[in-house]
Amino acid sequence: MTHLKLRRSFATLPAALAALALCASGARGQNQASGTPPQKPAEDVVRVETELVQTDVMVFDKQGKFVEGLGREQFEVHVDGRV
């Protein structure tokens, strides 16, 4: 390579770097100019409504006698055949 060609190559390098920097800052400026941050993908949302129903329970054995001292884990309450 001659001195003249080498000089031209080095002369265009700063111009190319400046153009690249302008393009990069312009792309960054477009995102900031809109004022809205990039949106995150929507997450699945599950909404459930429940009602708490408190029920007083009395348990009787097969002879009809009242059974005392049972804890909640010792029996099940069924409504319309469902637990």
Biotite code that builds the C-alpha atoms (Angstrom):
import biotite.structure as struc

atoms = struc.array([
    struc.Atom([0.000, 0.000, 0.000], chain_id="A", res_id=1, res_name="MET", atom_name="CA", element="C"),
    struc.Atom([1.287, 3.417, -0.802], chain_id="A", res_id=2, res_name="THR", atom_name="CA", element="C"),
    struc.Atom([1.334, 6.341, 1.585], chain_id="A", res_id=3, res_name="HIS", atom_name="CA", element="C"),
    struc.Atom([-1.555, 8.006, -0.269], chain_id="A", res_id=4, res_name="LEU", atom_name="CA", element="C"),
    struc.Atom([-3.874, 4.975, -0.029], chain_id="A", res_id=5, res_name="LYS", atom_name="CA", element="C"),
    struc.Atom([-2.941, 4.438, 3.604], chain_id="A", res_id=6, res_name="LEU", atom_name="CA", element="C"),
    struc.Atom([-3.716, 8.066, 4.409], chain_id="A", res_id=7, res_name="ARG", atom_name="CA", element="C"),
    struc.Atom([-7.150, 7.848, 2.729], chain_id="A", res_id=8, res_name="ARG", atom_name="CA", element="C"),
    struc.Atom([-7.995, 4.722, 4.734], chain_id="A", res_id=9, res_name="SER", atom_name="CA", element="C"),
    struc.Atom([-7.137, 6.438, 8.006], chain_id="A", res_id=10, res_name="PHE", atom_name="CA", element="C"),
    struc.Atom([-8.960, 9.602, 6.917], chain_id="A", res_id=11, res_name="ALA", atom_name="CA", element="C"),
    struc.Atom([-12.238, 7.739, 6.354], chain_id="A", res_id=12, res_name="THR", atom_name="CA", element="C"),
    struc.Atom([-12.024, 5.788, 9.616], chain_id="A", res_id=13, res_name="LEU", atom_name="CA", element="C"),
    struc.Atom([-13.025, 8.709, 11.908], chain_id="A", res_id=14, res_name="PRO", atom_name="CA", element="C"),
    struc.Atom([-15.881, 9.620, 9.565], chain_id="A", res_id=15, res_name="ALA", atom_name="CA", element="C"),
    struc.Atom([-17.145, 6.039, 9.576], chain_id="A", res_id=16, res_name="ALA", atom_name="CA", element="C"),
    struc.Atom([-16.933, 5.850, 13.378], chain_id="A", res_id=17, res_name="LEU", atom_name="CA", element="C"),
    struc.Atom([-18.784, 9.169, 13.724], chain_id="A", res_id=18, res_name="ALA", atom_name="CA", element="C"),
    struc.Atom([-21.553, 7.950, 11.403], chain_id="A", res_id=19, res_name="ALA", atom_name="CA", element="C"),
    struc.Atom([-21.867, 4.732, 13.378], chain_id="A", res_id=20, res_name="LEU", atom_name="CA", element="C"),
    struc.Atom([-22.075, 6.653, 16.659], chain_id="A", res_id=21, res_name="ALA", atom_name="CA", element="C"),
    struc.Atom([-24.810, 8.920, 15.261], chain_id="A", res_id=22, res_name="LEU", atom_name="CA", element="C"),
    struc.Atom([-26.854, 5.950, 14.065], chain_id="A", res_id=23, res_name="CYS", atom_name="CA", element="C"),
    struc.Atom([-26.545, 4.220, 17.427], chain_id="A", res_id=24, res_name="ALA", atom_name="CA", element="C"),
    struc.Atom([-27.538, 7.322, 19.396], chain_id="A", res_id=25, res_name="SER", atom_name="CA", element="C"),
    struc.Atom([-30.468, 7.957, 17.057], chain_id="A", res_id=26, res_name="GLY", atom_name="CA", element="C"),
    struc.Atom([-31.816, 4.458, 17.608], chain_id="A", res_id=27, res_name="ALA", atom_name="CA", element="C"),
    struc.Atom([-31.477, 4.869, 21.372], chain_id="A", res_id=28, res_name="ARG", atom_name="CA", element="C"),
    struc.Atom([-33.143, 8.274, 21.228], chain_id="A", res_id=29, res_name="GLY", atom_name="CA", element="C"),
    struc.Atom([-36.197, 6.872, 19.467], chain_id="A", res_id=30, res_name="GLN", atom_name="CA", element="C"),
    struc.Atom([-36.955, 4.553, 22.383], chain_id="A", res_id=31, res_name="ASN", atom_name="CA", element="C"),
    struc.Atom([-36.524, 7.360, 24.911], chain_id="A", res_id=32, res_name="GLN", atom_name="CA", element="C"),
    struc.Atom([-38.518, 9.887, 22.883], chain_id="A", res_id=33, res_name="ALA", atom_name="CA", element="C"),
    struc.Atom([-41.687, 7.805, 22.987], chain_id="A", res_id=34, res_name="SER", atom_name="CA", element="C"),
    struc.Atom([-41.727, 8.103, 26.783], chain_id="A", res_id=35, res_name="GLY", atom_name="CA", element="C"),
    struc.Atom([-43.081, 4.604, 27.260], chain_id="A", res_id=36, res_name="THR", atom_name="CA", element="C"),
    struc.Atom([-40.875, 1.830, 28.561], chain_id="A", res_id=37, res_name="PRO", atom_name="CA", element="C"),
    struc.Atom([-40.859, -1.397, 26.577], chain_id="A", res_id=38, res_name="PRO", atom_name="CA", element="C"),
    struc.Atom([-43.811, -3.552, 27.535], chain_id="A", res_id=39, res_name="GLN", atom_name="CA", element="C"),
    struc.Atom([-43.281, -6.801, 29.367], chain_id="A", res_id=40, res_name="LYS", atom_name="CA", element="C"),
    struc.Atom([-45.170, -9.823, 28.083], chain_id="A", res_id=41, res_name="PRO", atom_name="CA", element="C"),
    struc.Atom([-48.483, -10.268, 29.864], chain_id="A", res_id=42, res_name="ALA", atom_name="CA", element="C"),
    struc.Atom([-48.468, -12.834, 32.637], chain_id="A", res_id=43, res_name="GLU", atom_name="CA", element="C"),
    struc.Atom([-51.351, -15.235, 33.151], chain_id="A", res_id=44, res_name="ASP", atom_name="CA", element="C"),
    struc.Atom([-53.751, -14.006, 35.806], chain_id="A", res_id=45, res_name="VAL", atom_name="CA", element="C"),
    struc.Atom([-56.175, -16.259, 37.645], chain_id="A", res_id=46, res_name="VAL", atom_name="CA", element="C"),
    struc.Atom([-58.961, -14.614, 39.622], chain_id="A", res_id=47, res_name="ARG", atom_name="CA", element="C"),
    struc.Atom([-61.099, -16.685, 41.965], chain_id="A", res_id=48, res_name="VAL", atom_name="CA", element="C"),
    struc.Atom([-64.036, -15.675, 44.100], chain_id="A", res_id=49, res_name="GLU", atom_name="CA", element="C"),
    struc.Atom([-64.848, -17.700, 47.191], chain_id="A", res_id=50, res_name="THR", atom_name="CA", element="C"),
    struc.Atom([-67.300, -17.530, 50.039], chain_id="A", res_id=51, res_name="GLU", atom_name="CA", element="C"),
    struc.Atom([-66.423, -18.630, 53.522], chain_id="A", res_id=52, res_name="LEU", atom_name="CA", element="C"),
    struc.Atom([-69.257, -20.564, 55.085], chain_id="A", res_id=53, res_name="VAL", atom_name="CA", element="C"),
    struc.Atom([-68.914, -21.367, 58.751], chain_id="A", res_id=54, res_name="GLN", atom_name="CA", element="C"),
    struc.Atom([-71.017, -24.290, 59.877], chain_id="A", res_id=55, res_name="THR", atom_name="CA", element="C"),
    struc.Atom([-71.665, -25.611, 63.346], chain_id="A", res_id=56, res_name="ASP", atom_name="CA", element="C"),
    struc.Atom([-71.513, -29.393, 63.222], chain_id="A", res_id=57, res_name="VAL", atom_name="CA", element="C"),
    struc.Atom([-72.892, -31.989, 65.600], chain_id="A", res_id=58, res_name="MET", atom_name="CA", element="C"),
    struc.Atom([-71.885, -35.619, 65.142], chain_id="A", res_id=59, res_name="VAL", atom_name="CA", element="C"),
    struc.Atom([-74.021, -38.558, 66.282], chain_id="A", res_id=60, res_name="PHE", atom_name="CA", element="C"),
    struc.Atom([-73.136, -42.243, 66.292], chain_id="A", res_id=61, res_name="ASP", atom_name="CA", element="C"),
    struc.Atom([-75.352, -45.068, 64.925], chain_id="A", res_id=62, res_name="LYS", atom_name="CA", element="C"),
    struc.Atom([-77.295, -45.229, 68.185], chain_id="A", res_id=63, res_name="GLN", atom_name="CA", element="C"),
    struc.Atom([-78.039, -41.503, 67.955], chain_id="A", res_id=64, res_name="GLY", atom_name="CA", element="C"),
    struc.Atom([-75.718, -40.522, 70.768], chain_id="A", res_id=65, res_name="LYS", atom_name="CA", element="C"),
    struc.Atom([-73.772, -37.281, 70.516], chain_id="A", res_id=66, res_name="PHE", atom_name="CA", element="C"),
    struc.Atom([-70.032, -37.792, 69.804], chain_id="A", res_id=67, res_name="VAL", atom_name="CA", element="C"),
    struc.Atom([-67.765, -35.323, 71.570], chain_id="A", res_id=68, res_name="GLU", atom_name="CA", element="C"),
    struc.Atom([-64.145, -34.366, 71.072], chain_id="A", res_id=69, res_name="GLY", atom_name="CA", element="C"),
    struc.Atom([-63.821, -34.824, 67.319], chain_id="A", res_id=70, res_name="LEU", atom_name="CA", element="C"),
    struc.Atom([-61.340, -32.626, 65.514], chain_id="A", res_id=71, res_name="GLY", atom_name="CA", element="C"),
    struc.Atom([-62.012, -31.118, 62.124], chain_id="A", res_id=72, res_name="ARG", atom_name="CA", element="C"),
    struc.Atom([-59.704, -33.655, 60.446], chain_id="A", res_id=73, res_name="GLU", atom_name="CA", element="C"),
    struc.Atom([-61.778, -36.581, 61.765], chain_id="A", res_id=74, res_name="GLN", atom_name="CA", element="C"),
    struc.Atom([-64.848, -36.022, 59.595], chain_id="A", res_id=75, res_name="PHE", atom_name="CA", element="C"),
    struc.Atom([-65.958, -34.565, 56.259], chain_id="A", res_id=76, res_name="GLU", atom_name="CA", element="C"),
    struc.Atom([-68.888, -32.332, 55.418], chain_id="A", res_id=77, res_name="VAL", atom_name="CA", element="C"),
    struc.Atom([-70.766, -33.270, 52.242], chain_id="A", res_id=78, res_name="HIS", atom_name="CA", element="C"),
    struc.Atom([-73.141, -30.885, 50.455], chain_id="A", res_id=79, res_name="VAL", atom_name="CA", element="C"),
    struc.Atom([-75.117, -32.278, 47.515], chain_id="A", res_id=80, res_name="ASP", atom_name="CA", element="C"),
    struc.Atom([-72.835, -35.320, 47.456], chain_id="A", res_id=81, res_name="GLY", atom_name="CA", element="C"),
    struc.Atom([-69.666, -33.240, 47.219], chain_id="A", res_id=82, res_name="ARG", atom_name="CA", element="C"),
    struc.Atom([-66.970, -32.869, 49.865], chain_id="A", res_id=83, res_name="VAL", atom_name="CA", element="C"),
])
